[in-house]
Amino acid sequence: MNKKVLIFIDWYKPGFKAGGPIRSISNIVDHLHHKTDFYIITSNLDYLSTVPYTGIEANTWIEVDNASVKYLSKDKINFSTIKNSIKEVTPDIVYCNSLYSFYFSLSPLFISKKRNIKTILAIRGMLSPGSLSIKNKKKRAFLTLIKTLQLFKNCTLHATSLSEYHDIQKEFSTNKIVTIQNLPEKKVMPFQNKDKEIGELKMVSIGRISPEKNTLYALKALENVTAKVSYDIYGPIYATEYWKKCQETINLLPSNIVVNYNGVLNHNKIDETLKKYHTLFLPSTGENFGHIIIEAMINSCIPIISDKTPWRNLEKDKIGFDIPLNDIKEYALIIDKLAIIDQENFNELSKNSHQYAFNIINDKKIIEDYHKLFQLNN
């Protein structure tokens, strides 16, 4: 008999603006639904949106791609609804996402603990140094309170990389940490030959515009680039003041750099969009996985990323570049280096990048690790 796993997440598909966590849960369901019955409680709004999804009935169970999903309207997101939903489903396991969400993490964990239901909390990179540096005082106060209340006692904490495991260990003294990499989306994408002119480079970033994603840093790195570069940015604007600083930097860039902000990109447009670019540019302050990095590589893009992701030593294997954030000039040097290479050398890097992502997407061990996670005893 299949285990019943009840997942709580603030945003779920058809939402896409929250990025990685939505993909992480969707991919778990897609890969594991044959052996696990999934129920998902979420909101009926996308990230940063005030308009409910069209064509979706709120506050009732509906079937969405191999899972039963209940989209809560704003007036139904409360402790009572969470408690009744857990009672209704009678899950074997409650799996929560986000360290700070009151109704989609803290409340279900508290209720499940009282009912002796096994709980798993995916930290989703929220204890990384980069994440903790933003609104540090509030986050520190919250972590102190959680530790005092022992809310996570007997809860399995899910890390998706070795570095995240160490981040969790640093904050919570517990041996109940399971490290399993995020599951990538099932994709069969052939290698794509892309025309590459010497001295030019087409770059893209896809993700929310925020300090965590380091959009402003990326733009400042372009100040020292001498090649002809077009850089297209897609994603929701997280903070208007931060975006204002980005715009000011864009206006000061030299004429060889052309930057376009193209708004929010729906997830179903990602593949056709990535086909247009040579490289993904994402010097983020931290990624516990970075779904867009793998999606870019399977679409034959060469990654230029920070060293704060699980994808390391890329240059050694001629796959891409992971560069320390304390060396902003190195980003400019790498961009210029990529711009001046010829078609043959570009194709070698692009093919290596594609093969790297192909191997990750087809790693069956990760699927087995998730099956084991959802079979663990209390």
Order of alpha helices (4+ residues) and beta strands (2+ residues): beta-alpha-beta-beta-beta-alpha-beta-alpha-beta-alpha-alpha-beta-alpha-beta-beta-alpha-beta-alpha-beta-alpha-beta-alpha-beta-beta-alpha-alpha-alpha
